[in-house]
Amino acid sequence: MLYVSEINKDCCVFVTDTDDGSKEKAPLGMLGKAIEAGVVINGASFRCTSIGSGMDIHELGDDMQPTGISYYRWGYLSIRVAHGCIERIIINKSRAYTGDFAFALSSIGSACGSKCFSDIAGIDLFNRHLTFVLSDDVILHKNAMYHAFDSGKLSFDIQRVSNTDTLDAVYYALFRSKLAETEGTRLVIDGPARYAKYAMRFSGKQRKAKG
């Protein structure tokens, strides 16, 4: 029997064969082809999502129970989740997927870890604009928004958020960005009154800091 026995910090997947105890690294392309050919690999399956078809991969222990580590490869996104915390989001440098997409982070996790968006910073997203939808169901850990706005092609819809810690984190990161003045209302999607309140609060702080 084959099963996903490890998903490491770099999102590399390893598959173990219980017949001989061997463990091998499994590139996603090879993993996908094997499943398409009818090979059963416990912990790995295909799924269609709003941002393209892809794979759900869950690490299993020796008892075949989920360990809480998951890796999602959908469209041009790769996401590692550990015990409900979104640890890393990677953009796959493929031109096969274009267009604008919205993705609710609460569909895969309950928290965003430190610097989980930083791998997107400065990456060419080609003809794509991605919106992450936040809600009170997702907690932002310290420094979760680090470099989140650097690419200019990543937006956050916070209209469903009432948690003041989350609002502070998003707006603070926005107004530290050089894009805030010209593209702020595109990068943070919120009601105009609340946006104006936070803009006055945080843009003022940034001007004082620079002075």
C-alpha positions in Angstrom: 0.0 0.0 0.0 1.2 3.5 -0.9 0.6 6.5 1.3 1.8 10.1 1.8 4.1 9.9 4.7 5.7 13.3 4.7 5.2 16.9 3.5 8.2 18.9 4.5 8.6 22.6 5.0 9.6 23.1 1.4 6.3 21.4 0.3 8.2 18.3 -1.0 6.0 15.2 -0.8 7.3 11.7 0.2 5.4 8.5 -0.4 6.0 5.3 1.6 5.3 1.7 0.3 4.2 -0.5 3.2 5.1 -3.6 1.3 8.9 -3.0 1.6 9.0 0.1 3.9 10.7 2.2 1.2 10.1 6.0 1.2 10.7 8.1 -1.9 10.2 11.8 -2.9 7.2 12.1 -5.2 7.2 15.1 -7.6 3.7 16.3 -8.0 3.7 15.6 -11.8 4.6 12.0 -11.2 2.1 11.8 -8.3 -0.7 13.1 -10.5 0.1 10.8 -13.4 0.1 7.8 -11.0 -3.3 8.7 -9.7 -4.7 9.3 -13.2 -3.4 5.8 -14.1 -5.4 4.3 -11.3 -2.7 3.9 -8.7 -4.1 4.4 -5.2 -2.0 6.7 -3.0 -3.6 7.2 0.3 -3.6 10.9 1.3 -3.6 12.2 -2.3 -6.6 13.1 -4.5 -7.7 15.4 -7.2 -10.1 18.3 -6.8 -11.6 21.1 -9.0 -11.6 24.6 -7.4 -12.4 28.1 -8.5 -8.8 28.7 -9.3 -8.2 25.5 -11.3 -8.1 21.8 -10.8 -5.4 20.4 -8.6 -4.5 18.1 -5.7 -5.3 17.8 -2.1 -2.4 16.0 -0.3 -2.6 15.1 3.4 0.3 13.6 5.4 -0.6 10.3 7.1 1.0 8.7 10.1 1.9 5.0 10.4 -1.6 4.4 11.6 -3.0 5.9 8.3 -4.5 8.8 10.3 -4.0 12.4 9.2 -1.1 14.2 11.1 -2.6 17.6 10.5 -0.1 18.6 7.7 -1.7 19.3 4.3 -0.5 20.6 1.0 -2.9 22.0 -1.6 -1.8 22.5 -5.2 -4.6 24.3 -7.1 -4.1 26.1 -10.3 -1.2 28.4 -9.8 -1.2 28.2 -6.0 0.6 25.9 -3.7 -0.4 26.1 0.0 1.0 24.3 3.1 -1.2 24.1 6.1 -0.2 22.7 9.5 -2.8 22.0 12.1 -5.1 24.6 10.6 -2.5 27.3 10.2 -1.6 28.4 6.7 2.2 28.4 6.8 3.2 29.1 3.2 1.6 30.2 -0.1 3.6 29.8 -3.3 2.8 31.0 -6.8 3.6 28.4 -9.4 5.3 30.1 -12.3 3.0 28.7 -15.0 1.3 30.8 -17.6 -1.4 28.1 -18.0 -3.7 29.9 -15.6 -4.7 33.6 -16.2 -7.3 35.9 -15.0 -8.6 37.3 -11.7 -9.6 34.9 -8.9 -10.9 35.3 -5.4 -10.1 32.7 -2.7 -11.5 32.4 0.8 -8.7 31.5 3.2 -11.2 30.1 5.7 -11.8 27.2 3.2 -8.4 25.7 4.1 -7.3 27.1 7.5 -8.2 29.0 10.6 -5.0 31.1 10.9 -2.2 32.6 8.8 1.3 32.1 10.0 4.2 34.6 10.1 5.3 35.7 6.6 2.9 33.2 4.9 2.5 35.6 1.9 6.1 36.6 1.6 6.9 34.1 -1.1 4.5 36.0 -3.4 6.5 39.3 -2.9 7.9 40.6 -6.1 6.9 37.6 -8.2 5.6 38.1 -11.7 2.0 36.9 -11.6 1.7 37.3 -15.4 -1.9 38.2 -16.3 -3.3 37.3 -12.9 -4.7 39.2 -10.0 -5.5 37.2 -6.8 -7.8 38.3 -4.0 -7.7 36.5 -0.7 -11.0 36.8 1.2 -10.5 37.2 5.0 -13.1 36.7 7.7 -13.2 36.5 11.4 -12.8 32.8 11.0 -9.1 33.3 10.1 -6.6 34.7 12.7 -3.5 36.6 11.5 -0.5 35.7 13.5 2.3 38.3 14.1 3.9 39.3 10.8 1.5 37.3 8.7 1.1 40.3 6.3 4.8 40.8 5.9 5.5 41.8 2.2 1.9 40.9 1.3 1.4 43.9 -0.9 4.8 44.0 -2.7 3.7 42.4 -5.9 0.7 44.8 -6.5 -1.3 41.9 -7.8 -2.5 40.5 -4.5 -5.6 42.0 -2.8 -7.4 41.3 0.5 -11.1 41.5 0.8 -11.8 42.3 4.4 -15.4 43.4 4.2 -16.5 40.4 6.4 -13.9 41.2 9.1 -14.8 42.8 12.4 -11.8 41.6 14.4 -9.8 44.8 15.2 -6.5 42.9 15.4 -7.0 41.6 11.8 -8.0 45.0 10.6 -5.0 46.7 12.2 -2.6 44.1 10.7 -4.0 44.5 7.2 -4.1 48.2 7.1 -0.7 48.6 8.8 0.9 46.4 6.1 -0.9 48.3 3.4 0.2 51.8 4.5 3.8 50.6 4.8 3.6 49.7 1.2 4.7 52.2 -1.5 1.6 51.2 -3.5 -0.9 52.4 -0.8 -1.2 56.0 -2.0 -2.0 55.1 -5.6 -3.6 51.6 -5.4 -4.7 51.2 -1.8 -8.4 50.8 -2.5 -7.7 48.1 -5.0 -5.3 46.2 -2.7 -7.6 46.3 0.3 -11.3 45.8 -0.4 -13.4 47.3 2.4 -16.3 49.8 3.0 -15.3 53.4 2.1 -16.0 54.8 5.6 -13.8 52.2 7.4 -11.1 52.5 4.7 -11.0 56.3 5.2 -10.8 55.9 9.0 -7.8 53.5 8.8 -6.1 55.5 6.0 -6.2 58.6 8.2 -4.8 56.6 11.1 -2.1 54.7 9.5 -1.0 56.9 6.7 -0.5 59.7 9.3 1.7 57.3 11.4 3.8 56.5 8.3 4.4 60.2 7.5 5.5 60.8 11.1 7.8 57.8 11.0 9.4 59.0 7.8 9.8 62.5 9.1 
